Amino acid sequence: MASAPERRANIGPRGRRKRLNAGLVAFAISVALGAALIAGGTAPRWRLVLALPLFVAALGYFQARDKT
């Protein structure tokens, strides 16, 4: 039975830290923007704007975690 290929990181610790920080900043922006939209009483459909910063936050987190 063949074993799974070895996974190697293609970025160093500095690159992972940068991606994680970018993800955390994007998440903080998402939380602040979401709170502002809710507090401002905007229509719920405007909360779809949160999809972009949340996507960037997820990318930063998962790329840092998976070392890619």
Backbone torsions as a table, in degrees:
resi	resn	phi	psi	omega
1	MET	NA	130.6	-177.6
2	ALA	-78.9	141.3	178.0
3	SER	-87.7	161.8	179.6
4	ALA	-67.7	144.9	179.4
5	PRO	-65.3	148.3	-179.9
6	GLU	-68.7	134.0	178.2
7	ARG	-91.1	130.7	179.1
8	ARG	-121.3	140.8	178.3
9	ALA	-72.2	140.6	176.8
10	ASN	-106.1	6.0	172.9
11	ILE	-135.8	156.2	-179.4
12	GLY	-88.1	-177.3	-179.9
13	PRO	-59.9	-36.7	179.7
14	ARG	-64.5	-43.4	178.7
15	GLY	-64.8	-40.0	177.6
16	ARG	-64.3	-40.7	179.6
17	ARG	-63.5	-40.8	178.5
18	LYS	-63.1	-42.1	-179.9
19	ARG	-68.8	-39.0	177.3
20	LEU	-65.2	-42.7	178.0
21	ASN	-62.9	-41.0	177.1
22	ALA	-61.7	-40.6	177.6
23	GLY	-64.8	-40.5	179.3
24	LEU	-67.8	-39.3	177.3
25	VAL	-64.6	-44.8	179.0
26	ALA	-62.7	-37.0	177.6
27	PHE	-67.0	-42.2	178.1
28	ALA	-62.4	-40.0	176.8
29	ILE	-63.4	-40.5	179.1
30	SER	-62.1	-44.5	-179.8
31	VAL	-64.4	-46.2	-179.5
32	ALA	-64.0	-43.6	179.5
33	LEU	-66.0	-40.7	177.7
34	GLY	-63.0	-43.1	178.1
35	ALA	-63.3	-40.7	179.1
36	ALA	-65.6	-39.9	179.3
37	LEU	-66.0	-40.6	179.9
38	ILE	-69.9	-45.8	-179.2
39	ALA	-66.1	-31.7	-179.7
40	GLY	-78.0	-8.0	178.2
41	GLY	71.6	27.6	178.8
42	THR	-72.5	161.2	179.7
43	ALA	-64.0	143.4	-178.5
44	PRO	-55.7	-29.6	-179.3
45	ARG	-64.0	-24.5	178.6
46	TRP	-71.2	-15.4	178.1
47	ARG	-71.3	-11.3	174.7
48	LEU	-62.9	-20.7	176.5
49	VAL	-59.0	-25.7	-179.1
50	LEU	-69.1	-14.5	-177.5
51	ALA	-61.0	-40.1	-177.4
52	LEU	-66.9	-54.2	179.0
53	PRO	-65.2	-31.0	176.5
54	LEU	-68.9	-35.1	176.2
55	PHE	-64.6	-44.5	178.2
56	VAL	-63.2	-39.6	178.3
57	ALA	-62.8	-43.9	179.4
58	ALA	-64.8	-42.2	178.3
59	LEU	-59.8	-47.8	-179.6
60	GLY	-60.4	-44.7	-179.0
61	TYR	-65.0	-51.6	-175.6
62	PHE	-68.5	-35.0	176.5
63	GLN	-67.3	-38.8	177.6
64	ALA	-67.0	-41.5	-178.9
65	ARG	-65.5	-42.0	-176.7
66	ASP	-88.2	-1.1	177.6
67	LYS	59.0	44.7	178.6
68	THR	-116.9	NA	NA
